[in-house]
Amino acid sequence: MKIVFSMICLFVGFSTTTIANGASVQITQKGSKVNVSIDGKPFTTYNTGRDLPKPFFSPVRAADGTIITRSLVDPEDHPHHKGIWVAVDEVNEVDFWAEKGKIRNSKVKIIKASGNPAVMKVTNQWEGPDGKPIVTENTIISIYANRLLTYNITFTAGAKPVVFEDTKEGLFGVRLPNGMREKEKGSVENNTGIKGTKDNWGKPTEWIDYYGPLNGKVYGVTLMDSPQNYKKSRYHVRNYGLFTISPFGDHSYSNKKQPAAPKHLKAGEKLNLKYGIYIHSGNTQQGQVAAAFQQFLKVTQKKAVQKKTVSKNSTAKKVAAAPYEEQSNAIEPIPATAAGVSNDCNSCPQKRSRRLFRRWRNRR
């Protein structure tokens, strides 16, 4: 009975997180800025100006409008920590993390302007010293009404091979404002209950939540790893508010206990990575972080490809794959386990016997 009750609680929590009371997300583009709102209220802005060293989301707001990213004006340290961003150190020896290399946005395509999720695709060129792209980043960003963002990142190597070196400086992250930081009154907790930046830094885990007070209320940000990535990622989580996740850096994150594991791409080769970031009110439990992670897994899971047999006399119609992650329904409390019925004739010996009899009869 306790197990059934627990499953029902998980179902209710997940449904609440996913549906978000029927709210809707809107994406509108105006010049170099892509504005995102939830039910008409500002949520965040994706900045793509050509004068910027890289694209990024800033400011980012909680449900009550409180900004939970550090201000870009007069930062006390690390001015390259801008809102929510994608960048990494040492790609073909170019330091994109510290903005010594330029990440230039070349296109923003709004795939789904309104809904839950709303979806956009950004194309960013990671330029080398010669101005040509070392890699091209195509990222599909799905934004849900409960303030979950999923990043489906695909890197494509340019005309030459690419090396993502072993480094702790990257890849997908956020810079939190003063107040939320652990060095003040903030807290850090992962999915297994381990707390503190010291014990979570450099460790692989499903998710880490970083929460703390702002203006008398508590807000949190969660970073999530996907089991679909080519390897487990590690977290660069600091007491001064830096919070990132990256698959590059086993050697660096393990204090040189693990061997270096740079990622090599051949010319034209692709690398896909998926991450989630979730903005919530309250601490880890109050923000329903565990349920949001289940939502992340559900909406980013690979869709099974069903092969259909097409007769020779019929014309096959090509159907384009969905260009974004579909909004999922609430998960079933108890997964269905009934076996599917096979249409394969090899599992139907009686039907095969009738066909053989018909062939013999027709030949007569």
N, C-alpha and C positions, 0 to 999 in steps of 0.2 A: 504493500500500500504506500509506503514511504517513497519507493522508487517511482510509482505512478504519479504521486503528488509532485515530486521533483521534476519529472518530465513535463508535467502541465505548467509548472512555474517557468521552466525554460521556454516553453512554447509561447506563453503569454508575454514574457519579457522580450523575446525575439520579435514577436508580432508587433509589439509597441515600438520597438526600435526601428523596424523596417518600414512600417506604414507612416509613422510620425504624424498621426492624426490627420492623414489625408493632405498634408501640406505639399506644396509644389515648388520646384526650383526653376528659376528663370535665368537665362544667359543672354546678355546683349553686348554687342561690340560697338565701341565708339572710338575710332582712331586706333591708337596703340594700346588702349585699355579694354579689357573684357570684364564687364561687371556681372557679378553673380548675386542674385537676391533670392530669398526664401519667403514665399507669400508676400512679396512686395517690399520686404525689409532688407537692407543691404547686408550681405554676408561677407563678400571679399571681392578683390579686383586682381585680375591677372595682368601684370605690367609687361609690355613687350617693346617699349621704346628703343629705337636704334642707338640712342645715347646711353642705354643701360648695358652693363657688362654681361647680364644674363636675364632671362625672364624669371618672374617670381610672383607669388600671390602675396599681397600686402595692401591694406591691413586685413586681418582675419578676425571675425567677430563671433562671439558666443551668441546663444539664442536671445539674450536680453540686450544685445548690442555692445557689450564690453569687448574691447580689443584685446586679443590674447596673443598677439605677436609684438615683438619689440619695435619701437618706433625707429624709423630710418633716419630721423633727425639727430645729429650729434651722438652717435653711438659711443659708449664708453670704451668698447673694445671690438675687435673683429668686425669691421664695417661690411665685410663680405657675407655676414650672416643676415640674409634679407628674407623676412617672412617665411614662406614655404618655398623651397627651391630644389632643383636637381643640378648637381655639379659634383665633380670628383677631381682629386689631385692626380697628376702624373699620367696623362693619356698621351702616349708617344712623347713623353717628357714635357708636355705642356701642362701647366698648373692652372686648371680651370677652377679649382676650389677657391683659391685666393684671387681669382679674377684676373690673373695674368694672361690667360687665354680668353678669347671672346666666344660667348655662346649667343648666337644671333638668331632671333626668331624670324622665320621666313614665311610662316603661314599659320593662321588659326582658322579652323573649320568648325563651325557649330553644327554638330550632327543632330542634336535634339535640343531645341531652344527652350523647351518648357516641359516639365514633368517630374517624375520621381523614379529614376534620376534624370537630370539634364546632363547632356554629354557634349564634350568638345574634343577636338584633336588638334594638338599643337605640333608643329614641325620646327625643330631648332637645329641649326648648323653649328657644330663645335669646330671652330676654325683654327687652323695652324698658323704659323708665322707668315706663310705665303698667302693667307686669306682664303685658302681652299679648305673645305670641310675634312677634318680627320675622321669624324663620324657624324652621321645624321641621326638625330633623336626624333622619333615619332611617338608621341605619348597620347593615349586616349585617357582623358580624365572624366570620370563619372562622378557627379555630385548629387548626393542624396539629401532628402529633406531633414534627416536627423543629424546632418553635418558629418557624415562619412564621405570621404573622398577616396576613390580607388584610382591608382595610377598603373596603367598598362604601358610600360616603357619598352620600346624596341630600338636598339642601337644598330645601325648599319654602317659597317666600315666603308671608308672611301676607296680611292683608287689604290691605296697602299695598305699593307697589314697594320693592325692596330693592337697595342698592348695597354691594357688597364693594369697598372703596376699595383703591387701590394702596398696599400696605404690605409690609414685610419681616417683620412680626410675625405669623407663622402658618405653616402651618395644622395640620398633623399632625406630631407630634414626640415626642421623648423627652429627658429630662435624665439624663446619665450621671454616675456617682459620681466623686469624686476618685480619682486613680490612673489611670483610663482616659483622662483628659483629655489633649489634646495638649500643654497647657502643662506637663504633668508627663512622662509617658512614653508617651502615647498616639499613635496614628497614624491618618491619614485617607487613603483611596484610593478613586478612582472606577473605573467599568468600563473606562475607556480607559487606566488606569495613572497618571493625574495624582494627585499626592500633596499633602497639606497643606491646612489650612483656608483659607489665604490664596488659593490657586489654585482652590479648589473653591467658595468662598463665592459665592452668587448665580448660579451657573452651572447651566444645564439639562443633565441627563445621565440615563442610565437608572437608575443606582444609585450610592450612595456608602456605603462601609463605614467605620465608626469603631471601632477596636479598641485595647485597651491592657491593662496588667496589673492584677490584683487578687489579693492574697494569694499572689503568686508564680506565678499562672497568667494566661494571656491569654484575654480574652473580647472579642466584638465584637457590634455592632448595625448592621444595614444598613437603609437606607430606600430604597424602590423606587418609581419613577414608572410609570404605565401609559400606553401609547400610545393608549388609548381616551379619555383625558381631552381636554377641549375645546382644550387647549393644553399645551405642555410646562411642567412645574413647575420651580422653582428651589429651591436648598437654603440654608437659614440654618444654617450649620455653624460653630461657634465653638471656639476652643482651650480654653475653660473648661467645655465639656461640653454646651452647648446644641446640639441637632441636630433640625432640622425641615425640612419640605418644603411648598411652597405654589405654587399657580398665580397668586396675587394679588401683584403687586409688580414688574413689569418695570422700572418707573421707579426704584424704590427699590433693587432688587438690581443694577442696572446703573450705580449711582452717577449717576443722572439722565441717562444717555446715551440710554436708550430713553424714548419717550413714556409717560405714565401710561396704564394700561389697566384702569380699574375695571370690575368685572363687574356688569351691571345685570340684575335679574330683575323681570318684571312681577308684579303681584299674582297669587299662586297658581302662578307658574311654577316649574319644577324645574331643579336643577343637580346632575348626578351626577359624582362623582370617585372614582377607585380608587387605593389605595396599598397598599404592603406594608411590613412590618417583620419582620426576621429576626434572631433572637438565636442566636448560635453561640459555640463555643469555638475558640480559636486565632485566627490572623490571617486575612486575606481568602482566601488559597489553602487553608489548613487547614480553614477553615469552609465550603468549597465554596459560596461566595457566588454565583458565576456559575451553578451548577446550580440553586441556590435561586431565582434570578431567572427562570430558564426555567420552573421550577415555578409561580412567581407568574403568569407570562404564560399558561401553560397553563390553570390553574384559574380565571382571571378572564376568559378570552376569551369573546366573545359567541357564544352558541350559534346555529347557523344554523336559521332557521325554515323548515320544510318544509310546503308547502301540499298538502293532500290533497283530491282531488275526491270529493265525497259525492254519491251518486245521490239523485234526488228521492224515491225510495221508502224510503230508509234514514233512520234517526234519528242525527244527529250527536251524539256524546258530547263534552262539554266536559272537557278535561283541564287541571288547574291547572298553571301553570308551577312548576318547582322553586324553592322559596323561598330556596335557598342555593346556593353554589357546590359542585358535585359534586366529589368527590375524583377526580383524573385518574389514568389509567394512565400508565406510563412512556412517554415519547415514542419513536417509532420512530427508529432510527439513520438510516435513509434514508427520507424521506417517500414514501408511495405516490403514484405519478403516473399510474396507469392511469385512463383516462377512464371515467366512469360510463356505464351503458347507459341511454339515454333511453327513456321510456315515452310520449313525446309522439307522437301519431299523425301529426303533421306531418313526422316524420322517417321514416315508414313508408309510402312511396308505393304499395308493392305491396298492403298491407292496405287502403288507401283504394280501390284499383282493384277489389278483390274486393267491397268494400261497395257500390260503384256498380253492379257487375254484378248483385249480389243485388237491389238496389232495382229495376233494370230488369227482372230476371226476375220479381219479385213483382208488378210492375205489368201484366205480360202477362196 
